[in-house]
Structure formats: structure tokens, C-alpha cells
Amino acid sequence: MPVAELLPLADLNACCEPITRDAISPANADSLSRTLKALADPARLRLISMVAAHEGGEACVCDLNDAFDLSQPTISHHLKVLHEAGVLDRTKRGVWVYYGVRREVLADIAALIGGSA
């Protein structure tokens, strides 16, 4: 699913109260649930953490392979899912793709769930 099909979480946060204060619309619930599904995988959570903690705040698959008992295509798939969910940015440099965590998106998710309540 392309990134453009999801309602941007930043827009959700700007227009909506945290779900602990007010019921969210079906469209907002659908968008948020897709993002949370992308996060609801132990390997993906580790990838987010590792990318965020990596020098310069970004990493390529080659920087992440050794930490997992997964193939490079599987790690790339997980990174793609996180990118499509809007959690990771990616930039291509030569033959490598570098990923960086969109910290504002994670903060928006926390605020929507009521983390700032």
C-alpha cells in the first residue's frame, strides 16, 4: 500500500483529540490501525530502535543485517512496511537506501494514544 493512501498521522494529531479523550472517526481509526499494525512486530520495533540509535540517525540494510537472524530481503521488506506506514523516511545514495526514523510521527502516535494525557 503506498504511503499516500494513509491519512497522515500529523494531520490526525492536528485535528483530533487523543483517543483517551474523544472517540476517533472510522477513517482516523483505520489509518492509525494500519500504522500500529506496521509497528506491531518485534523485528520492526528493533529496526526502528536500531535506525534511530545509529550514528547520524540513519542506517542502510547493510548496517542492520548482522543484528538479525533474518535474510536481507526480509529485513528490506520490514523496512519497506515501516516506510509505507510513514514511520521511516528513505533516501537512495548510489546503490544503497538509507532509512531514518520520523520521530514526529512516533510522537504523534503517542499523543493520539494518550501518551501526553
N, C-alpha and C positions, 0 to 999 in steps of 0.2 A: 504494500500500500504506500503510495507516495506521500511525502510529508505534507503536501498541500491539501490533502483530503482531511487532515485532522484540524480541529479548531485550535488555533494557537493557545497554549496554556497561558501565555502572558495576557492575552485577551480575556481568557477566563478569569484570571486573577483581578484584572482591572474592572470587570463588570459584575463580579459575583462575590457574595459573602462566602466565607468558609462554610463547608458543608455542615459544620457543627452549629452554625447559627441560622442557616436558612436552607431550605430544600433547593437542590440544583435542578435545572431543566433536564429533560431527557437527552437533548443534544449535548449539553455540557457533561452529563454523566457518561455518555457514550465516548466522548473524546478523552475524558480523564481515565476511564477504564482501559482504553487502548494503551495509554501511556503507562498506567500501572501494570498492565499485563506484560509490557516490554521490560519493566523493572523487576517483575516477579520471577526471576531466575537467578540462582546463585552465581552462575558464571557471569551473567550480565552485571550483577551488582559488584562483583570483584573487578570486572573490566572497568566500570565507571570509577571505582576507587583507585585502581592502578593508573588509569589515564590521568585522573586529577592529581595524583601524587607524583607522577612522572616529571622529570626535570623539564621546566618550561610549561608544564600543564598540558602537554600533548604527547601522543605516542602513536607509533605505527604498529601494525600487526607483528612485525619483526621484533619489536620491543616487548611484546606480550606473550609470544608463543611458549617460551620456556617455563612460564609460571603455571601452565595448564597441561592436563593430560588429555588435550583435545587437538584435533588436526587444525592446521592453519585455515582451511576452508570453513571449518565450524566456527572458529574464532571470528573470522571475517563475517560470517553470517550473523553472529551475535552483535557485532559492531554495526552492521547494516540495520538490524532491527532497532537498535538504540538510536541510530541516526534518523531513521524514518519516524521514530516516536518523538523526535525533536530534542532528545537528551544530549546527543553529541553533534558537534559540528565536524565537518571533514574538509580537508584541503589536499589536493593532489600536488605532489612535488616530484617531478620525474616519474619514476615507476612506483613510487610509494605514496600511500594515502595516510595522512596524519589525522588523528582524532583528538578533539578537545571537548571537555565537559562544558555544557551550557549551564553554568551554576545558577543563573537566574531562573532557568526552567525548574531546577530542583527546588529552589526557594519558593517558586510559585506553587509547586505541588504541595510542599509542606504547609504553605499558608492556606491553600484550599482545603486540605485535610483538617486544618485547625491547629497546626503546629504553633501558630502565633497567638492562639486564643488563651 
